[in-house]
Amino acid sequence: MSSSVVLAAIPQIEGILGVDPICEETALAIWVEIEPGEAISGITWFNNDEQSVFPVCLAVSGEYGNPGLLTDAEVVGEQISGNENDWSVLEFGQPITTNDDGLYIIFKLPVNGEFESEGVGSGLGCFQGVGRNHCWLTDDGVSWITFNPGIQVAMAPTMSMDKSEVRVINSMGQPEEGAPNSLTSHNVLNIFPNPFNPITEISFSLENGSFVAAKVYNTRGQLIATLLEEMLPTGPHNIQWHGKDQSGRSVPSGVYLFSLEVDNQVFSQRCTLLK
Protein backbone atom coordinates (compact mmCIF):
# COMPACT_ATOMS: atom_id res chain seq x y z
CA MET A 1 0.00 0.00 0.00
CA SER A 2 1.40 3.37 -0.99
CA SER A 3 0.74 6.43 1.12
CA SER A 4 2.22 9.85 1.60
CA VAL A 5 1.93 12.92 3.77
CA VAL A 6 3.50 16.26 2.94
CA LEU A 7 4.33 18.64 5.79
CA ALA A 8 6.72 20.95 4.00
CA ALA A 9 3.94 23.24 2.77
CA ILE A 10 2.30 23.59 6.19
CA PRO A 11 2.82 27.05 7.75
CA GLN A 12 4.63 27.55 11.02
CA ILE A 13 2.63 26.71 14.14
CA GLU A 14 1.24 29.89 15.70
CA GLY A 15 -0.44 28.52 18.81
CA ILE A 16 -2.29 25.70 20.53
CA LEU A 17 -6.03 25.17 20.19
CA GLY A 18 -7.34 23.89 23.55
CA VAL A 19 -10.65 23.73 25.40
CA ASP A 20 -11.60 24.47 29.02
CA PRO A 21 -13.78 22.96 30.43
CA ILE A 22 -14.05 19.54 28.77
CA CYS A 23 -17.28 17.52 29.03
CA GLU A 24 -17.94 13.84 28.31
CA GLU A 25 -18.86 14.62 24.68
CA THR A 26 -16.42 17.46 23.94
CA ALA A 27 -14.84 16.92 20.53
CA LEU A 28 -13.11 18.75 17.68
CA ALA A 29 -14.10 17.96 14.08
CA ILE A 30 -11.72 18.81 11.22
CA TRP A 31 -12.89 18.83 7.60
CA VAL A 32 -10.82 16.95 4.99
CA GLU A 33 -11.75 17.09 1.31
CA ILE A 34 -11.55 13.77 -0.57
CA GLU A 35 -10.93 13.54 -4.30
CA PRO A 36 -12.31 10.57 -6.30
CA GLY A 37 -9.95 7.62 -5.95
CA GLU A 38 -8.35 8.90 -2.75
CA ALA A 39 -8.42 7.31 0.70
CA ILE A 40 -7.04 8.33 4.10
CA SER A 41 -4.76 5.82 5.81
CA GLY A 42 -3.91 8.01 8.81
CA ILE A 43 -3.20 11.52 10.02
CA THR A 44 -0.30 13.66 11.20
CA TRP A 45 -1.09 16.35 13.76
CA PHE A 46 0.73 18.81 16.00
CA ASN A 47 0.24 17.55 19.56
CA ASN A 48 0.54 19.65 22.72
CA ASP A 49 1.06 17.30 25.67
CA GLU A 50 2.48 13.76 25.48
CA GLN A 51 0.83 12.95 28.83
CA SER A 52 -2.62 13.76 27.46
CA VAL A 53 -4.42 10.78 25.89
CA PHE A 54 -7.28 11.32 23.43
CA PRO A 55 -9.79 8.55 24.18
CA VAL A 56 -10.82 8.09 20.56
CA CYS A 57 -10.34 9.41 17.03
CA LEU A 58 -13.38 9.17 14.78
CA ALA A 59 -14.36 9.74 11.17
CA VAL A 60 -17.72 10.63 9.68
CA SER A 61 -18.78 11.50 6.15
CA GLY A 62 -21.23 14.23 5.25
CA GLU A 63 -21.77 17.66 3.84
CA TYR A 64 -19.37 20.52 4.47
CA GLY A 65 -20.38 22.64 7.47
CA ASN A 66 -22.33 19.92 9.30
CA PRO A 67 -20.39 17.20 11.17
CA GLY A 68 -23.73 15.68 12.24
CA LEU A 69 -24.13 13.45 15.30
CA LEU A 70 -21.06 12.29 17.17
CA THR A 71 -22.76 8.91 17.62
CA ASP A 72 -22.75 8.43 13.83
CA ALA A 73 -18.97 8.70 13.58
CA GLU A 74 -16.85 5.56 13.25
CA VAL A 75 -13.80 4.78 15.37
CA VAL A 76 -10.45 4.90 13.52
CA GLY A 77 -8.16 5.00 16.59
CA GLU A 78 -8.34 4.64 20.37
CA GLN A 79 -6.24 5.78 23.35
CA ILE A 80 -4.14 8.13 21.23
CA SER A 81 -1.12 9.95 22.59
CA GLY A 82 1.45 11.99 20.73
CA ASN A 83 4.71 13.85 21.11
CA GLU A 84 5.02 16.93 23.30
CA ASN A 85 4.78 20.18 21.38
CA ASP A 86 5.65 18.36 18.15
CA TRP A 87 4.19 16.48 15.18
CA SER A 88 2.69 13.03 15.81
CA VAL A 89 1.39 10.25 13.56
CA LEU A 90 -1.69 8.01 13.78
CA GLU A 91 -2.11 5.15 11.30
CA PHE A 92 -5.64 3.83 10.87
CA GLY A 93 -6.19 0.09 11.01
CA GLN A 94 -7.83 0.33 7.56
CA PRO A 95 -7.83 3.20 5.04
CA ILE A 96 -11.13 5.07 4.78
CA THR A 97 -12.80 6.99 1.99
CA THR A 98 -16.21 8.39 1.03
CA ASN A 99 -18.35 9.07 -2.01
CA ASP A 100 -19.18 12.48 -0.55
CA ASP A 101 -16.99 15.58 -0.87
CA GLY A 102 -15.07 14.86 2.28
CA LEU A 103 -14.75 13.42 5.78
CA TYR A 104 -14.60 14.90 9.25
CA ILE A 105 -11.72 13.64 11.37
CA ILE A 106 -12.81 14.00 14.99
CA PHE A 107 -10.70 14.11 18.16
CA LYS A 108 -12.71 13.36 21.29
CA LEU A 109 -11.01 15.29 24.08
CA PRO A 110 -10.10 13.63 27.39
CA VAL A 111 -12.14 14.61 30.43
CA ASN A 112 -9.91 16.42 32.95
CA GLY A 113 -7.48 17.18 30.14
CA GLU A 114 -8.19 20.90 29.94
CA PHE A 115 -5.58 23.01 28.17
CA GLU A 116 -3.38 24.94 30.60
CA SER A 117 -0.35 26.09 28.64
CA GLU A 118 2.09 25.04 25.95
CA GLY A 119 2.97 21.41 26.65
CA VAL A 120 0.33 21.01 29.36
CA GLY A 121 -3.19 19.73 28.66
CA SER A 122 -4.90 18.31 25.58
CA GLY A 123 -4.64 20.53 22.55
CA LEU A 124 -3.72 20.64 18.89
CA GLY A 125 -1.46 23.08 17.12
CA CYS A 126 -3.00 25.71 14.86
CA PHE A 127 -1.94 28.27 12.30
CA GLN A 128 -3.54 31.01 10.23
CA GLY A 129 -6.50 29.82 8.17
CA VAL A 130 -7.33 30.48 4.55
CA GLY A 131 -10.67 32.21 4.98
CA ARG A 132 -12.86 29.08 5.07
CA ASN A 133 -14.23 27.31 8.15
CA HIS A 134 -12.11 24.28 8.90
CA CYS A 135 -12.85 23.17 12.48
CA TRP A 136 -15.98 22.66 14.58
CA LEU A 137 -16.46 22.08 18.32
CA THR A 138 -19.19 20.26 20.27
CA ASP A 139 -19.72 19.68 23.98
CA ASP A 140 -22.84 17.49 23.67
CA GLY A 141 -22.18 15.42 20.53
CA VAL A 142 -25.12 17.00 18.72
CA SER A 143 -24.73 20.76 18.29
CA TRP A 144 -21.56 22.13 16.70
CA ILE A 145 -20.08 25.62 16.64
CA THR A 146 -17.54 26.68 14.05
CA PHE A 147 -14.23 28.32 14.80
CA ASN A 148 -13.20 31.58 13.19
CA PRO A 149 -12.06 30.79 9.62
CA GLY A 150 -8.79 32.51 10.49
CA ILE A 151 -7.90 29.48 12.64
CA GLN A 152 -6.86 26.18 11.06
CA VAL A 153 -5.98 23.05 13.03
CA ALA A 154 -2.52 21.67 12.29
CA MET A 155 -3.55 18.28 10.96
CA ALA A 156 -2.65 16.66 7.65
CA PRO A 157 -4.19 13.45 6.27
CA THR A 158 -2.01 10.63 4.98
CA MET A 159 -3.49 9.89 1.56
CA SER A 160 -3.44 6.41 0.05
CA MET A 161 -4.22 5.61 -3.61
CA ASP A 162 -4.58 1.87 -2.91
CA LYS A 163 -8.32 1.17 -2.54
CA SER A 164 -8.11 -2.64 -2.41
CA GLU A 165 -8.91 -2.79 1.32
CA VAL A 166 -10.61 0.54 1.94
CA ARG A 167 -13.61 1.06 4.21
CA VAL A 168 -16.16 3.32 2.51
CA ILE A 169 -18.05 5.55 4.92
CA ASN A 170 -21.37 6.83 3.65
CA SER A 171 -23.18 10.01 4.72
CA MET A 172 -23.80 10.45 8.46
CA GLY A 173 -21.39 7.65 9.32
CA GLN A 174 -23.40 4.80 7.80
CA PRO A 175 -21.10 2.28 6.02
CA GLU A 176 -21.87 1.84 2.35
CA GLU A 177 -23.52 -1.43 1.31
CA GLY A 178 -20.89 -4.13 0.96
CA ALA A 179 -18.45 -2.42 3.32
CA PRO A 180 -17.60 -3.82 6.77
CA ASN A 181 -20.36 -2.86 9.21
CA SER A 182 -20.15 -3.02 12.98
CA LEU A 183 -23.93 -2.67 13.25
CA THR A 184 -25.97 -5.85 13.42
CA SER A 185 -28.22 -6.73 10.52
CA HIS A 186 -31.40 -7.43 12.52
CA ASN A 187 -32.21 -3.74 13.10
CA VAL A 188 -33.57 -2.89 9.64
CA LEU A 189 -34.70 0.74 9.53
CA ASN A 190 -37.26 1.92 6.97
CA ILE A 191 -39.09 5.25 6.65
CA PHE A 192 -42.25 5.42 4.50
CA PRO A 193 -43.51 7.54 2.93
CA ASN A 194 -40.39 9.61 2.31
CA PRO A 195 -40.82 12.45 1.36
CA PHE A 196 -43.97 12.78 3.48
CA ASN A 197 -46.79 15.13 4.50
CA PRO A 198 -48.02 15.21 7.18
CA ILE A 199 -47.18 11.77 8.71
CA THR A 200 -44.45 9.24 8.11
CA GLU A 201 -43.92 5.83 9.69
CA ILE A 202 -40.59 4.40 10.82
CA SER A 203 -40.43 0.60 10.92
CA PHE A 204 -37.72 -1.68 12.29
CA SER A 205 -37.33 -5.13 13.78
CA LEU A 206 -35.56 -6.34 16.92
CA GLU A 207 -33.94 -9.75 17.21
CA ASN A 208 -33.88 -9.36 21.00
CA GLY A 209 -35.71 -7.23 23.50
CA SER A 210 -33.81 -3.94 23.72
CA PHE A 211 -33.94 -0.42 25.10
CA VAL A 212 -34.75 1.83 22.14
CA ALA A 213 -34.48 5.62 21.81
CA ALA A 214 -36.01 7.21 18.71
CA LYS A 215 -35.27 10.89 18.04
CA VAL A 216 -35.53 13.44 15.24
CA TYR A 217 -32.85 16.08 14.54
CA ASN A 218 -32.57 18.89 12.02
CA THR A 219 -29.59 19.12 9.65
CA ARG A 220 -27.76 21.36 12.15
CA GLY A 221 -27.81 18.53 14.69
CA GLN A 222 -30.41 20.15 16.95
CA LEU A 223 -32.90 17.83 18.67
CA ILE A 224 -36.43 18.37 17.29
CA ALA A 225 -38.40 15.62 19.00
CA THR A 226 -38.00 12.48 21.11
CA LEU A 227 -40.49 9.92 19.83
CA LEU A 228 -39.65 6.98 22.05
CA GLU A 229 -37.42 5.98 24.98
CA GLU A 230 -38.37 2.56 26.36
CA MET A 231 -37.77 -1.19 26.38
CA LEU A 232 -39.29 -2.97 23.38
CA PRO A 233 -39.79 -6.71 22.88
CA THR A 234 -38.46 -8.90 20.08
CA GLY A 235 -40.11 -8.45 16.68
CA PRO A 236 -41.30 -5.69 14.33
CA HIS A 237 -42.16 -2.19 15.53
CA ASN A 238 -43.58 0.99 13.99
CA ILE A 239 -43.26 4.60 15.13
CA GLN A 240 -45.11 7.55 13.59
CA TRP A 241 -43.83 11.10 13.32
CA HIS A 242 -46.41 13.80 12.64
CA GLY A 243 -43.87 16.45 11.66
CA LYS A 244 -44.04 18.20 15.03
CA ASP A 245 -41.41 19.28 17.55
CA GLN A 246 -41.16 18.44 21.24
CA SER A 247 -43.76 21.12 22.07
CA GLY A 248 -46.30 19.85 19.54
CA ARG A 249 -45.67 22.62 17.01
CA SER A 250 -45.49 21.78 13.31
CA VAL A 251 -41.97 22.06 11.91
CA PRO A 252 -41.22 23.67 8.54
CA SER A 253 -40.54 21.80 5.31
CA GLY A 254 -37.03 20.43 5.03
CA VAL A 255 -34.67 17.52 5.59
CA TYR A 256 -34.60 15.87 9.01
CA LEU A 257 -32.47 13.10 10.51
CA PHE A 258 -34.22 10.20 12.22
CA SER A 259 -31.96 8.50 14.79
CA LEU A 260 -32.66 5.08 16.29
CA GLU A 261 -30.45 3.99 19.20
CA VAL A 262 -30.58 0.28 20.02
CA ASP A 263 -28.30 -1.13 22.73
CA ASN A 264 -25.76 1.69 22.28
CA GLN A 265 -25.72 1.32 18.48
CA VAL A 266 -27.12 4.19 16.43
CA PHE A 267 -28.94 3.88 13.11
CA SER A 268 -29.68 7.07 11.19
CA GLN A 269 -31.67 7.91 8.09
CA ARG A 270 -32.78 11.16 6.50
CA CYS A 271 -36.40 12.00 5.77
CA THR A 272 -37.93 14.97 3.95
CA LEU A 273 -41.05 16.85 5.01
CA LEU A 274 -42.87 18.58 2.13
CA LYS A 275 -45.74 21.03 2.61
N, C-alpha and C positions, 0 to 999 in steps of 0.2 A: 504494500500500500504506500503510495507516495503522498506526502503532505508537506506543507511549507507554511511558515509564518515569517512575516517581514516586519521588523521593528525599527529599521533604520529611518523610515519616513515619519515615525511617530514623534511629535514635538516633545520638548523637555517637560518633565513633570512640574506642575506649578503648585500643587497642594494635595491634600488628602481629603477625600469625600467620606465623612463619617456621620453617624446618626446618634442622637442622645435625646430621649431614652429609646431603648429597643424593646419591642413587645414580642409576643410569641410568633406573630405573623409578619414581623417587619422584614421587608425584602427590597432589593434593588433589581430592577429589570433593565437590561441594556439591549437595544435594537441592533440586529445584524442583518444586513441585506444579503440575500442568497440569489446568485445567478443560476440559470438552468444548467444542470450538470454538476453543480458544486455540492459539497457536503462539508460539515464541520467535524473534525476529529478531536478537537480540544480547544483550549483557550490559553492565552498568556495574559496575565494581568499584573499590575503594580500593586503589591501587597504592603500593608502598613506594619502589622505586628505578627511575628512568627509564633507568638504564644496564643494568638486568637484563632480559633477553629470555626470555620463556617460549617454549620451542620449539614447543609445540602446545597448543591448547585443543580438548577433545573433548566429545562428548555420548553418553550411553548411556541406554537406557530399561530399566526393571526395577522390582522391588519395593522398597519403602522398607526401608532398613537393609542392603541388599546391592548395592553398585555392580558386583559381578561381576568379569569379567576385563577388564583394561585393553586387551587386544588386541581385545575386542569393540566398544570405543567408536569412534565415527566422528569424523573431523576436522571441526571447524567454524571453525578459525582456526590460522594458523601464524606463527611468528616475531613474537610479540606483545610489544610494549612499551607502557608507559603513562606517566603523569605521575608526578613525584616527590612522594610523600606527599600524594596528591590523588586525586580520582575520575578514572577513565579509561573509555573506551567502545570496545567491540568489536562491529562489525556482522558478522553471519554472511553468507556469500555467498547463502544460501537459508534462509528460515525453517524451523524444525523443530518437530515435534509428536510426540505418541505417543497410543496408545489405552490405555496404562497410566495409573497415577495420577500419574506424574511422570517427570522426567528427572534424570540426574546431569550437571552441568556440571563438567568435570574440567580442572584446570590441571596440566600436566606441568611440573615444576620444572627449571630449568636446572642441569646439573652444574657445579660450582664457583661456584654462585650462592648459597651459604649465607648465611642472615640474620646480619648483624653488629649492626646498630643501626637506628634510625629513619633512613630514607633510604639505607641501605646494605644491599644484598643482596636477593634475591627474597623477597617476602612480600606478604600481603594484609591489609588492615585488618580489625579485628574489633570487635565490641561484645557487650554482655551478651545471652545467649540467652534463649529463652522456655521452657526446661524440656524441650525435645525435641531429640534428636540431629539435627545439621544438616550436619556435615562429617566426612569420613572420610579417612584417610591410608594410603597404601601405599608400600612401598619395593621391592616385587618385581613389582607389577602383578597380583598374584593375591590375597594376603591383605590385608584392610583392618582398621584399628583406628579406632574412633570417638573423636572428641574429647568432652570434657565437655560436656553439653548447655547449660552456662552460657556456652559460647563460640559465637558465630555469626559466620561470615565475612561481611564487608561486600561483598556482591554482590547486585545486583538485575537480574532479567531484563527485557528489553524485549519486551513482549507485543504480538503482532500478531493482529488478528481476520481478516485477509485470508488465506484458505487456498487461493487459486487456484494458487500455486506453492510449496506446502509439502512438505518431505521428511518422510515419516512414518517414525519409527524404532520398530521393534518391540522386544520384550523381548530383552535381552542383545545389543543393538546390531544385530540383523539387520533390514535394511530390509523393510518390509511389501511384499507382492506388488503389483506395479504401480508401486512407487516406484523412483527412480533407485538403482542398485546398482553399487557399484564392484567387487563380486566377480564373477568370470567364471561363466558358466552351465554350464560343462562339469563342474564338481565338484558333482554332485548327491549330497546326503547323505540316507540313509534308515536309520532304526533300526527293526528288527522282530524279535520282537514288542516292543511298548511299550504298556502295562506288560509286565514280563517276570519270570520266575522259572523256573530259576535262570540261564538264558543268553539273551543277546540278540545279534543280529548287526548290525553297521554296514556298510552297503554304499555305495560311491561309485565314480565313474568319472573317469579322468584322460585329458585330451586329449593331454597330453604327459608324458613321463617326468619325475617330480618327486620332491624330497625331502619326505617326509610324516611328520608327528609326530601321533600319536593319543593323547589323554590324557583322563582322567576326573577331574572335580572335584566336590566337594560344593557345596551352595548357599551356603556361606560362602567359596567360592573357594579351598579347600584342595585340593591335589593328592592324589588317591586312588590313581591307578595310571597308569603310562605303558604303553600297549599296543603302541606301534610308533614307531620312529624310524629310518627308512631310505629309500633311494631305491627308488621303485616305477616299473615301466614303464607305458606307455600302456595304457588299457583298464580294465575293471571290477575292483574289489577288494572283499574282504569281511574284516572283523575281528570276532572274537567277544570279548565280555566276560562272564566267569563270575561277576560280582558280587563280585569279591575285590579287596583292596587290594594295594599294592606288595609286601607281605610274604606274600601268599597267604592272608590271613585274610578270611573272608566279611564283607561290610559289612552294616549293618542296612537294613531297608526304608526307602525314602525317595526323594526326587527327586535326580538327579545330572545333571551337565552334561558331555556328550561334546563334546570340542573337537578339530577336525581342522585342522591347519595345513599348508597347501600353498603352497610358494613365497612365504612371508611373508604369505599371506592366511589368515584364520582363519574357519572355519565352525563354528557351535555349535548344538547341539540338546539339549533336555532328554529324559531318560528316567527311568522310574519302576520301581524294584525293589519287588515285592510278595512277602511271605513269609507 
